[in-house]
Amino acid sequence: MTKFKILTLNFWQAVLFLAVMSFALALFLFLLQPLPFSYVWASIRGSSGLNLFLNWLPLFLLMLFLYFCGAGAVSAATAVGAVGIGLGFANRTKIILRGDPLVPWDLMLGGEVVGIARSFGAAAIFAVVGGILIYVLVAVVAASVIRSERIDWKWRVAGALACVVFALAANRPLYNNWQLNANLHIEGNIWNQVNQFNSRGFVYSFIHAFNTNRVMRPEGYDPDAVLAWIRKSDTSGAARLAGQVLPHIIMIQGEAFSDISLSPHFDFTGFVDPLENWQELVHEGISGDLIVSVLGGGTAQTEFDVLTGLNSRQFAGVPFAFRMITDEFESFASILNSLGFRSEFIHPGFDWFYNRRNVYRFLGFERLVFLDEFDDATTKGMYISEYDTISRLIEMFAEHRDGFPGVPYFNFTVTIQNHGPYVDKFLYDGPVTEANFSTDLDFAEIDINALSNYFHGIIDADVELRRLTDYLQELDEPVVLVYFGDHKPAFPARLYDTFIPTFEPGSFEDLTRLFNVPFLIWMNDAALELYGVSHPSELKRDAGEELVFSAPFFGAFVMEILGLTNLSPFWDFNMELRRIFPIMTEMRSFTPCRMISTYMTDYPYNYRRNRLLLYRDWSYFRIFDERR
């Protein structure tokens, strides 16, 4: 029987062994990502090796910590390697299957890795199990022939503490540093999160996400109150609506669509009024303002608010709220689907941006159309034109009516043409070279350029809105059109301060002045006939209600207008809460009479405070507890 020679490592040899093994593991995790070696080399060279160092250091410190805690050098390297390779493999598989990297949220939300494993075929599962067995066998053999010299317990305690202290000290400057993160080289489109993880490395990116993406459980969180409300809710709506004719619903979120052109400081006499059609249509429908959570960007935050009824302001600890939706999730679309609707989504942008290609499936949309299906479309201002977006919407609606007669249709479209930046935006598309408005304010030349280009884009949106309503009006099937903006355009603060006055800090006006966008609910004649009204406003339950409320209430408001109630406890609760606190910001909410509140404020009528706390807890419950 052959006897293996045992190699015993002294302290410094063990440290060197761990340094080499952790470096090999860091490099292997780079290579485990689904990309060629040339990409890995380009990202490492582009960051001058800093990304490789940042991925190596945590692995080395963890191996060293386990070594000081009593594990042999081989055992320490094996344990860290097993965890690292396991997570790295899950990251690789999730990218391949969903085009989305593995982040701490996936583990916190419960079972994302398990969900990925369920997608494996039998051959892949056997390969994984086989790989684990081989890894364990090699580790056992290595541990039997390579031993570590014992060191005094005092040195072990000191070494373990030193590892912890160093890790904590290095965390903020290295792994919780936005500037360092932004300076790391990225191969490919810098906004693609897969490219970010692939270039920066999985270990670094995972730790950075853990540092920067977190939501704390609300103080006094009470899931029992949520469950009690659900149990007592009336959900008879589906039975009541069974057999009834339901209207088609088309919902459009216009990129940077706003009504800032209506400011008295802008005069379009002798020019084209950017909102000429809009101002006519608001008289034909229900209109008001949404208070959104973003300014100049963050389009998906408004999508999240409107489609889920949750408030993205409450989840500011994640890079974007869609990040938290990792499985089937109740939404405006899924509720409509339960009534027999077919739901489709259009966005002429990248499918990976904000992880829309996965999220919209989870929200209940049957068909998703992204940029890759706009091959023959024209661009304007660097993006797919408003004309082509609305044309595709009309085409898909017609296809549905032909292919699914009698089936109600829901389409949610997010436009993109008027995305910023706006200086010289339409330079190559029939360029905006001169001001298309007059003003009594003293704007800088660059600001006049930006405003003129922005208004030029709004004109296109306004024209296409009229084209769409004209088309819908000719149909003999009832259609409800819902149109709203995602956020105000990306102008510098000094420009906004010029034509939108500032107010007392913390006041309602101050907290909402840059976050209000217009909305419109319009019906064709067939829809008016279906509901037996001459104007959509007749469907409002509260005739005197000022229609200014936070975006999370918008979906529920549309449902209420259309009589789609008692379908979901949460969405019915939203309908009620809007009447108590129509405006919700991060720390303050406002009653209809603009009374300021916080979650802990006492009220003459305590039910107000209880409702606000229940919404806060229910939102957390839906993300973290409902699907467990």
N, C-alpha and C positions, 0 to 999 in steps of 0.2 A: 504494500500500500504506500503510495507516494505521499510524503509529508511536506506540506508547504512551509517555506521559510517565513517566519514572522518578522515583519519590519516594524520597529518601534520608533515613532516620531517624537523628538523632544519638542519643547514648547515652540521654539522659533520655526522648526520644521513644520509643525502642525499649523501655525499661522500662515506660513507660506503656502502650504497645501490648500488651506481654505481660501486664500486669496486667488490662487490659480483656478480652483474649482468654481468659485463664485464668478470669476471672469468668464470662464467657459460657459457657465449657465446663462449669464447675461447675454453673451454672444449667441448662444443657441436659441434663446427666447426671441432675439431679433430675427434669426433665420426661420423660426417656427411660424412667424407671421406669413400670410399667403402672398409673398412677393419675391422676386428674384434677388440674388445676391447683389447685383449691380445697384439695386434700389437701396439695400442696406448700406452698402459702401458709400453711396452718394449722400445718404442722410448723415452718416457718421462723419464723413469728410466735411460736409457742409456745416456741421456743428463743431468742427475741430476736435472731435472725440468727446465733447462734453456730454452728449446724450448717452454714450456708452458708459462713461464714468457714473452718471446719475442712475443708470440702471444697475451697475455693478455694486455700488456702495451699500444699498439696503440688503442685498443678498449676502454680501460679505459680513456686515454687522450682525445679521440674524444668525448666520452660521457660527460666527465667533461667540455670540451670546449663548447659543446652545452648547458650544464647546466648554465655555466657562461654567455652565450649569451642570456639567458632568458627563455630557455626551462625548464620545470619541470624535476625532476629526472626521472620520469616514461617516459615522452616524449623523453628525451635524450636517455635513454636506448632502447626505442622502435625504434627510428629512426636508430640508429647504428645497432641494432639487425636486422632490416629489410634489410638494405644494406648488412650486413655481411652474413646473412643466404641466401639472394638471390645470392650473388657471390659464397658462399660456395656450394649451391645447383648446380649452373652452373658448378663449378669445379668438383663436384662429377659426374654429368651427362656426362661431357666431358671425364672424365677418363673412365667411363663405356662404352661410345659409341666409343671413339677413342683411349683410352689408353694414353691420353695426358692431363696434367693439364691445367687449365685456367691461363694464364699469361697476364700481361698488354698489350702485343702485340696484343692479341686477341681483346681487346676493341679498341685499337688504329687503327687496320686495318679495323675496321668497321663491326659490326654485327655478331661477332662470337657467342655471346650469343643468338642472334636471330636465327642464323643458327642452333644452338643446339636445340632451342625450336621447330624448324620445324621438328626435328627428333622424337619428342614425339608423342605417340599415343593419341587418344581422351581421354582415361581413365586417362593417365598421366596428360594431360592438365587440366582436371576437378579436379584432385587431387591437382594440384598446385594452381588453382584458389580457391578451397575450403580451402586449407591451408592458403592462404593469407587472406581470409575473416575471418577465425577463429582467425588468428593472430591480425587482425585489431580490431575485437570484444573484444578480451581479453585486448588489449592495451587501448581501449576506457574505458572499465569498470575499469581497473586498474588506469587509469589517473583520473577517477571520484572519486575514493575513497582514493587515495594517492596523497596528495598535498605536495608541497615544500614551505618552509618558504621563504618569499621574503628577499633578501639581498640588501644592498645598491649598487647603480650603480657603485660607485667607486671600490668596491670590485669585482664586476662583470668584469669590464674592466681589473683590475689588474689580476684577475684569468684567464681570457681568454688569455691575453698576456703571462702569466706564462706558460700556456699549450702550446702555440705556440713556445715559446723560448725553453722550455724543449724538445719538440718534435724535433725541429731543432738540438738542441745540442746532443740529443741521436741518431740521425739518422746515422751519420757517424760511431761512434764506435760500434753501435749495428746492424744496418741494411744495412750498406754499407761497411762491414768489411769481406774481403775474408777469413781471418784466422779464425775468429769466425764461419763463415759459414761452413768452412771445418771441424771444430772440433765438430759440432753438430752431434750426433749419427744418423746413418741411418740404418734402418732395411732392410735387403735384399740387392740386388745388388746396390752398391753405385752410379753406373753410370746411373741408371734408374731414369729419372726425376720424374716419378710418385712416386717412393720410396722416393726421396728427398723431394717432397712436403708433402707426407703422414707423414714422420718422423719429418720433421722440422716444419710442420704446415702450413696451407694455408695462414694465415694472414702474418706471417713472410716471407714465401717464395714469396708471391706476392709483398710485399714491397721491399724485397731484389732484385727481378727481375726488379722492377720499377727503383731502384737506378742504377743497373748495366747494364741493357739492354735498350739502347736508341740510336736512330739515329736522328740527327738534320737535319732539312730541309736545303738543300744547300743554301748558301748565293746567293741571286739573282735568286732563282729558277724560271724558266719560263716555265710553262706547255703549254702555248700557242705556243711556238716554237716547242714543241714536237708534238702537235696536227697538226700544219701546215705541219710538215714533213710527218706525217702519211697521211694527205690528199693528198699530192702530190706524194706519193709513187706508184710505179707500182706493182700491185698484180695480174698480169695476169698469173703467173707461174702455178697455178693449172689447168687452161684451156689448157695451152701449154703442160703440162705433161699428160693430160687425155688420156688414152688409150695406153700410152707408157709402155714398160716393165721396171720395176724398180728393182734394185738389192736388195737382202737381205743385211741388215747391222748388223753386230755383233760388239759391242763396249765393250771392257774389260778394266776396271781400275784395274791395278795390285797393290796389297797392298805393299807399300814401294818399288815399282819397280823403280830402278835407274840404271845408268851406271857408278857408282863410281868405279866399277871393272876395267874400262878402264883407270883409272889414271895410269900414267907411274910409279908410286910408287908401283904398285901391279904387280907381275909376276906370271903367272899360268903355267909356264913351268914345266912339270911333274905332274901337277894337272889338274882338270877339269876346263875349262874356263867357268865361270858362264853365259856368254853371247855368247856362241859359235853359237847357232842357230839364235839368235837375229842379230848378225853381218852379217850373211848370208842373212837374210830376209830383212834387211834395203836396200840391193842392189836390191831387187826385188820390193820395194815399195817406198813410200814417207816418209821420216823421218825428224825429227827435235827435237826441245826442247820446252816444255811448261814451262812458269814461273808461278808457283802456289803461293798460298798465305800462305801456312803452311809448317812447318818443323817437321818431326817426329810424327805427329798426325794431327787430324782435317780432316780426310779422306773426310767427307761429304762436306767440303768447296770446294774441287775440283769438286766433283759431281755437286754441285750447279752451279759453274762457267761454266762447260762444258755444262750442260743440259739447263741452263736458259739464257746463254749469258751475265749474270750480273757479276759484280766483287765483290766477297765477301769482298775484302779489303775495299770497300766503306761502308760496313755495319758492321764494327768492334764492334759496340755497342750492338750487340746481341750475345748470347752465341754461336750460330751457325746459319748460314744464312738460313737453312731450316726452322728455327723457324718462318720466316716471311711468309711462304707459307701455307695459311690456307684454300685455296679454289682452284678451277680449275685455272691453270696457264699455259700460253703459254710456251712450251719447245721444245727441239729438238724432243722429242717423239710425242708431240701433233701435231706438224707440219707434221711429217711423217704420223701420223694417218689420217690427213686430205687428204692424198694422197692414202689412202687405206691400209696402213701398219697395222699389229698387233704388239703391243709392249709388251714385257715381261721383267721382272727384276729378277735378281738372286743376293742374298747376303747371304752366309752361316753364318750369325751373327744374333743377336737378332733383332727382328722386331721393337722394341721400340727405339732402339738406333738411335739418331738423328731424331726420329719421322718418320723414313722411311716408316713405314706401312701406314701412312696417306699421306705423301708428294708425294710418287711415284704414288699413285692414282690420286692426284691432277695434277701431271705432265703428266698424260695420259697413264700410263701403265695398261694394262688389267689384267695381272697376275703377282703376286709377290711371289717369293719363298725365304723363310728365313730358319734359322737354324732348325726350327721344322720339315721341310721336308727333313732333312738330317739324319734321324734316323739311317740308315744303313751305313752311310759314316764313313770313318776312320779319325782320327785326327792325325795331325803331327805338332809338335811344339806347342801343346796346342790348335790348331785350325783345322777346317775342311781342309783337304789336298787340294792342288792345283789339284791333279789328280781327286778327286771326284767332285770338282767344275766344271772343264772343262767337265767331263763326264756328269754331269747334264745339262750343256749347250748344248752339242751335242744331248742328249736325247730329250730335249725340242724343239730343232730345227728340229729334225727328226719328232717329233709329229706334229709340225706345218705343215711341208711339206706334211705329210700324210693327215692331217685333213683339211687343207686349201690350196689345190693346186692352184697355180697361184696368191696367195696373198703374197705380199712382207712382210718380217719379220724383226722386229727390236728387238734386245736383248741387254740389258745393264747389264753387270755382274761386280760386285765388289768382288774381291777375298779377302781372309783373312789370308791364311796360314802364310805368312811372316811378320805378325804383331809382333812388339817388345813386351817385351824386348828381347835382343839377347844373353846375357850371359847365356850359358848352355841351350839355347832355345830347341835344338834338343837332349838333354841329354838322353831322353828315346825313341828316334826314330832312332836307328842306330847312336849312339852319335857321335858328332863332338868333338873329344878329342884332336886333334892336328891341327895345322895350315894347311889350304888348299891353301895357297899362300906363296910366299916369297916376301920380301920387302927390300928396302934400308933404311927404316926408323926405328927408335928405338921406337917401340910400347911397352906399358906395357902389361903384360901377360893377364890382363882382357880385354884389347882392342883387342888383337889378338883373344881371345875367341869370343868376340862379332862379330868381322868382319868375322871370319870363319863360325860362325853359320848363319850370314846374307847371306853370299855368298852361303852357302849350300841351303838356301831357294830360292835364285835367280836361282840356277841350276834347281830346280824343276819347277819354273815358265817358264824358258827357254825351258825345255823339253816338257812341256805341250803346250806351244805356237807352237812348231814344230808339235806335235801330232795333234793339231787343224788345222793348215794350211795344213797338209797332208790330213786330212779328207775333208776339204773344196775343196781342189784341185781336188778331185775325183768326185765332184758333177757336174752335167750338168746344174745347175742353177747358175746364177751370184751371187757372194757373195763378199762383201767388209768387211774386218776385220780391225777394228781400235783398237789399243792397246796403252796404256799409263800408266804412274805411277801417283799416287796421291800425293806423297811427298817423300823426302829423308828419310832414316831410322832414328830412334830415337837414335842417338849417341850423347854423350856429346860434347859441343862446342870445348873443348880442342882437341878431337879426330879429328874433322873436320879441325881444324886449323893446324893439323899436315900434312895432305895430300892435302888440298885445300887451296891455299894461300889466305891471306887477301889482300884487296886493299884499296885505299884511301876511307875513309868514305864518303858515299853519291854518289859514282860513280856508273855507271851501273854495273860494275863487283862486287862491294861490295854489292849492293842491290839484286843481282840475284844469287850469287855464291852458296847459300845453297837452292835455290828455283827452280832450273831447273831440270826437269825430261824429259826423252825421250818419243817420240811418234812414231808410225808407222801406215801408211795406206797401206794395202796390198790387192790385188785383185786376185781372182782365174782366171783361163784362160777364164772361161765363162763370167766373168765380163769384162775382157780386150776385149773380142770379142764384148760384148754388146756396149762398148764405142768406139770400133774401134781403139784401141791403142795397142802398144806392151809393154808399160810400163806405170804405173800410173802417172809418172812425166809429161807425155805429156798432162795431163789434167790441169796442173798448168797454171793459166793465166799469171803470172809473172815468167818467167823462171829464172831470176836472183835473186829472192827474197830469203833472208836468212830466213829460217824457224825457227825463234826463236820468240815466241810471248806469250802473257799472255793467261792463260787457258780460260777466257771468250770468246776468239775469236775462240777457237778450233772447237766448234760445227758448227759455221758459215763457217769455213774453209772447213770442211768436206762436208757441203752442197754445197759449191761453186765448189769443186772438182767434185762432182757428178752431177752438173748441176741443183741442186734443189734451184733455185733462184726465186726472185719475188714472194715469198710465204708469207713473213712477212716483213713489213717495218722495224721493229727493227733488225731482223737478217740480212737483206740486208745492213742496216746501219753499222752493225758490220763488214761486209765484207769490207766496204769502210774504216772504222776507223782503221782496222788493218794495212792498208797500210800507214796511217799517224802516228799513235802512236801504234806500235805493242806491246810495253811494258807499262803496267800501274801498278804503285804501289800506296800506300796510298796518298802520297803527290806529287809524281813526275811521269812523263811519259817520254818515250824516243821515238824519231823518229827513222826511220830505220838506220840513220847514227849516232845514239846514242846521239843526241842533247837532253840535259835535259830540261824539261819544268815543270811548275806548272800550275794549272788551270788559274792563273791570269797573266801568262807570255804573253808578246806581241810578235808577230811574224811578219816577213816581209810579210807573207801571212796570213791575219787575219782569213781565213777560218779554219786554223788548230786549233786555239784557240776556235773558235765557235763550231767545231765538238767535241772537248773534253768536253766543257761545255754542249753540247747537250746530250752526252752520260751520263754524270753525272746526269743531270736533268731527262733524260728518264728512267734511272735506278730507281730513286726515284719515278717517276710517275708510273712505272709499279707496284711497291709495294704498294704505298699508295693511288693513285688516279685513276688508270685505271679501277678498278672494282667497283668504287662507282657510 
